[in-house]
Amino acid sequence: MLDIPPENEIGLNLLGLEPNHRPPHKADGGLIQATRAGKAVIVPSANADEAAQVPDAKVHAADNLLAVCAHLRGDAGLPRCTATPIPPSLASVPDLADVIGQAHARRALEIAASGGHNLLFIGPPGTGKTMLASRLPGILPPITHAEAMESAAIASLCGQDVAVALSRRPFRSPHHSASAVALVGGGSIPRPGEASLAHGGILFLDELPEFDRRVLESMREPIESGRILISRATRQAEFPARFQLVAAMNPCPCGYAGDASDRCRCSADQVARYRGRVSGPLLDRIDLQVEVPRLPISDWRDNGPRETSATVRSRVVQARQRALERAGTCNAQLDANALKHHAALGEAERALLERAVDRLGLSARAHQRILRVARTIADLAEVEPIGATHLMEAIGYRRLDRQATSAAA
C-alpha cells in the first residue's frame, strides 16, 4: 500500500503555481484550472481542506493509491470535500493606537492604505518608522476572495501557511541581506520570491539603503507591472507581484541628519553617497516620501485617546470603495488614460501642478503619481473633483524631490 504524502509538489501545488510547466495565466494553479474545466481533483487527505477553499472545486481526498484506484473503478467512491470557512483575521496585527504622535506619518499611512500607494518613511533611529509600517495591515481593506486565492496559491507553492494567506493580506519583511533571487524569485527551477509572496499585501523593506543596489533595481519592473517573468534556458515562469511597497530609511549613515539634537557629523558627500544607494528611478516609483522626526520627550507622556486601526480602517474602506466604483481599481493602479478621465483638473489646479513639476524637476511618472495620490486624498475627503488643497498635500509628500531641489539651489 502506497501512502500519498501531504507534500507541496503533490498536494499543495495543486493550489499553487507549477514552475516546471508553462506559466499558468494569472497565477492559476492546477486545481483552479481543473475547476474551470469542470474536472474533479483527488488530493491527499492532509491537503483536502486547503484544496476545497477554491470555489466550486470538486475535491476528493484519499489516504493512499489503493483508495484512488477503487474510486476510479467505481468500487468505493471517495467523499467530496467541503471547505471549513476561514474568516478574515486581524487578531495578531498591532493597533495604530499604539503610535504616539507622528500625525503627519499617520496621515500618510492612511492615504497609502486608501489608494494602495507606495510609501517611504525617512527619519532617525527609534522614531517609529518600523512601528508605523507594521500597523499598515490593520487599516487595509479586508482581502477579497479572489486575492486570497492568488495569495494562497503562491504561499502553497512556497510551503507557507495557506490558512494565514486566506485570512489576511500578506506582510513580508525580508532582511536587507536578501539576494535578488530571494526578493524577486528565480533559481534553476523558478520559484517565487518575497515580492510574489507579498502579492495582494505589503512588502516592507527596512533600512532601504542597506539593500544591495542591484537587488533594489530588480524591483523596478514588478512595481510597475505587478508581475515577475523569470526566463531560463529550458523553462519560463511568470509570478504575480502586485504588492504595496513600504520602506524605511535613515537620513544619513549615522542616522541623525536634520535631527534637532545636532548629533550628525556626516559630511555632505557622505550623505549624498548614502542616499545615492537608492536610485532616482526607484524613488520615482514611491508615491509618498514622509519624514518621521524624533518626538520631544514631553510627547512621550501623551496618554490621551488615539485613533484605533478600526476607526482608520473604516475611512480607508469607504475611500477604496469610491475608487472601485469609479474605475474598478484602486487609485495607485490607474493608468494614464484612466487618470485623464478620473483625475481631471481644473485650470487653476493644472497650473499649480505644472509649476510644482517645473520647480521640482519632476518626471512624467512622478507627475502621474502625484495625481493618483491627490485622487486618493479627494476620496478620503468624500469629494469628486480634485482641488488645490488635495494637490498641495500630494506634492508635499514628494519630500526627497523637494530636498534635492533645495540642495541644488
N, C-alpha and C positions, 0 to 999 in steps of 0.2 A: 504494500500500500504506500503510495507516494503522497505525502502531505504537501499542500500548497502553502509556501511560506508567505507571510504578510510583509513582503519587502517592496520597496518603491518600484523596482523595474517590472514587477509582475502585477502588483495590486495598485499601489498609489499612483503609478504612472498612467493608469487608465484615466485618471482625472487630470494628469499633468501633460506637459509637452513631451514630444518624442524626438530628441535631437538626432537619433540615428536614421531618421527619415526626413522627407521633405517637411519644411516647417508648416504646422497647421495654421490655418487662417485665424488671425486674431486670437492667438493663444488657445484655440480649441484643442482639447485633449482627445484621446481615443474614445473615451466614454461619451463626451459631448457630441463627437462626430457620429458615433453609433446611434445615439438617441435621435439625432436629426434624420438619420437614415432609417429610423424605425426598427433598429436591431436591438436585441436583448444582449446583455453582457453578464458573464459569470466572473465573479471576483472571489478572492479568499475571504473567508468569514470575518477575519480581523479588519478587513477594509470595507465591509458591507455598508456600515453606517455612513462612512465618508462618501462612498460612491453614490449612495441613494440621495445625497444632497442635490444632485443635478436634477432639475425639474423634468418630470415626465420620463425619467430614465427607467428602463426595465432592467432591474438589477437582481441577480440571483447569487446567493452565496454558497460556497462549497468548502468543505474541510479537506477534501482530497480528490485525486483524479478519478477514483472509482465512482464517487458521487457524481462527478461531471459526466462520466460515460453513461451511468444509469439514467441521468436526466436526458441526455441526448438520445438514448434508445427508447425513452418513454417508460422505463421500468419504474422509476421513482423520481418524481419531479422535485426540483429544488424550489423552496418557497421564494416568493418575490419579496425583496427587502423594502421596508419603508423607513424613511429618514426620521431621526429624532431631531426636532427643530432646535437650532442653535440660535438663541436670541442675541441681538446686539448687546455688547457688554463694554462698559467703561469702568468696571469695578476697580481695576488696578491703575487707572490713569490719574496722575496727580491733578489737583484742582488749581485753577488760576487764582483763586482767592488766597493762595499761599504767598503770592508775589506782593511784596511791599513796594509801593511807589511805582516808578517807571511807567507813568501814564502814557507817554509817547510810544514806548515799545509795546505796551499792551494794545494800544490803538492799532499799531501796525500789524500785530498778531491777528487782531480781529479782521482787518482788511484782507490780510493774506488768506485767512480761512474762508472768508466770504467769496473771494474771487478765484481761489486756487493759485495765488501768486507766489513766486519765489521770493525768499526773504533772507537778508543778511544782517546779523547783529554785530556791531563793532563796539568794543569797549574794553576797559581794563579788566584784569582778572578779578573774579569774585563779584561782579556787578549784576549777575543773574541772567546772563545770556543763555546758558545751557538750561537753566531753570525755566525760562520762558519757552524755549523751544520744546521742552519735554511736555509742556502743557497744551501745545497745539492740537494733539489728537483729541483732547477733551472738548474742544469747541468746534471741531469739524462736523459737518452733516453726517448722519449715520451712513454706513456703507450700504449701497444698493445690492440687490441680489445678483445682478449681472457683474458688478465689480467684485463681489465676494467670490463668484465662480472663477473669475480670472485670477484673483489673488490666491485662491485655494489651489488652482492648477499649478501655479509656479511654486507655491510652498510644498505641494505634494512632490513635485519632481526633485526638490532640494532636500527632502526629508524633514521639512519643518512641520510644526503642529498645524494641521489643517483646520481644526476646530477654532483656533485663535484667528486664523485667516478668514474664516467665515463669519466671525462675530464682530470684528472691528477692523478699521483701516490699519495697514502695517506702519510701523515706525522703525526704520532701520538706521543705525548709528555706527558705521564702520570706523575703525581706528585709522588715524592718519598714516599709518604704515601700510595700509592696504594697497595691493598692486592693481594695475589696470584690469587684469583678469578678474580679480576679486570684486572690483567695483562694477564693471560693465559686463562681465561674463567672458567666456572663451574656453580654452583648453582644447586638447586634441579631439575630444568628443565635446562639442559645445554645450556649456551649461550656463544657466542664468547667473548673473552677479547680483550685488546688492541693489543696483538700480532697478532690476526687474523684480526683486523681492519687495521693493518699495512701491511697486505698481499699485495705483489707486490710493496711495498714502503718502508718507513723508520719508525723504532721505535726508538725514541730518548729518552734516559734515562739520564737526567741531574742530577748532584750530585749523581753519581752512588753508592758510599759507604753508602749513607743515606738510600737507599732502604733496607728493611728487607732482611737479608741474605737468608732466606728460599724462599722469593719471587724471588730473583735473581737466586737461584738454580733451580727453576722451569722453567727457560728459557733455560737451557742447552739442553734438548732434542729437543724442537722446533727449536733451532738454527741449529741443525744437520739434523733433518728430514724434516723440513718445514711443519709440521702438528702437531695438538694437538688432542689427543684422550682422551675424558672425559667419564669415566665409572661411572654409578650409579647402584643401585640395580635393577631398573626397566627399565633402558634405557642406551643407549650409543650414543655418538655423536662424529664425527670427523670433525674438522675445519681446513682449510688451514692456514698456518702461515709462508709462505716463505717471510720473511721480511729481511731488511738490518738493522742490529743493529748499532746505533751510540750512543756513550755515552761520558760523560764529567765528570771529577772529579778534585778535588784539590789534590795537592801532599801530604797534611798532614791536621790535624784537623784545624789549623789556616789558612792554605791555602798558606803559603809563604815559604815552604821548598825549598831550592835551589835558591830562588829569590835573585837578586843582592842587594836588599835593606837590606838584613841580618836581617829581622824583625822576622823570625821564632824562637820561643823559645820552640818548641815541642821537647821532648826527643826522642831518637831512638826507645824506646819501644812504645811511643805514636804513632809515625809514622807507626811502624810495625803493631800495632793493627788496626789503621785506614785503612791501605791498605789491611789488612787481612780480612776486611769485604767483599771484593770481592775475591772469591776463585780462586785458581790456575786453576782448570778445566774451569771456566768461562773465565778467561783471556786467556787461551789457545785457546779459540774459537774466539778471536778477532785478526784479521789479522794485523791491523795497530794500533800501540800504539805510539802516537805522542805528543811530548812536545809543548806546546804553551806558550812561555815565555812572560814576560812583556816587552813591547817595550820601548826604551828610548824616552824621551819626544820630542827629536828632530825629531823623525819619525812621530809624530802626525801631523806635519805641511806638510806632503807629499801631495801635490795637483796634482802630475803628473798623467798621464793616467794609468789606471789599467785595466787588462783584465776583460771583462764582462762575465756574465754567458753564454751568447750566443756563445762567442768565445770558451770558455772552453767546452761547450756542443758539439760543432761541432767535437772536438777531441775525446770526450767521445763516441759519436755515432759511429765514424769510428772505434775506438778500440773495442767497443762492437760488431760491425758488423763482424770484423775479427774473434772474438771468436765464434760468432754464426755460421759463415760459416765453421769454422774449426770443432767445436764439437757439435753444436746445442744448446749450453747453455752458460751462462756467466761463466767466469773462476772460480768464487767463488764456483760454484756447480759441478766442475769437481771431479769425484770420483777417487779412487786410480788407477784403470785401465786406465782411461782417462788421468790421469797425466803421466803415463808411456809412453803413445803414443804422447800426445800433449805438454808435458813439459820435454821431454828427454834432458839430459845434456851431454855435452862432458866430457872427463876425467878430465880436469883441473877444470871445473865448479863443477863436482861432488865432487872432493877432497875439494874444497873451502867450499861447503855446509856441508860436513861431519865434517870438522874442526870446523865450526861455531856451529853445533849441539852439538858436543862433548864439546866445550869450554863453551857454554851457558847452557848445560844440558837440551836441549830441548826435548820435547816428539815427538813421531811419528806424532801426529796430528799437532804440530807446524811446523814440517819438511814439511808436505804436504801443510800447509797454506803459508809457505814461497815460495814454488814452484808455488802456484797459483798466489801469488802477483807478483812474478818475471815474470810469463807468461803475466800478465796484463801490466807490465812495458815494456816488449818487444813489446807488441801490440801497446802501445802508441808510441813507437819508430819506429813502422812500420817495424819491423824485425821479422823473424820467429824463428831462433834459440835463445835460452836464453843464454845471455852472462854473463861474470863475473860481469860487471857493474850492470846489472839488478839484479843479485843475491845479490850483496853487498848492493844495495839500499833496497831490500826487507828485508834483515837481519837487516838492520839499523832501520827498523820500529818496531822491537821487543824490544821496549825501556824498558819495565818492566823486561823482561828476562835479558837484559844486566845489569840493575840496581841491580837485585837480585844477579847476579854473582859477581858484584863489592862489594856488601855488604858482601857476604860470604867470599870473599878474604880478 
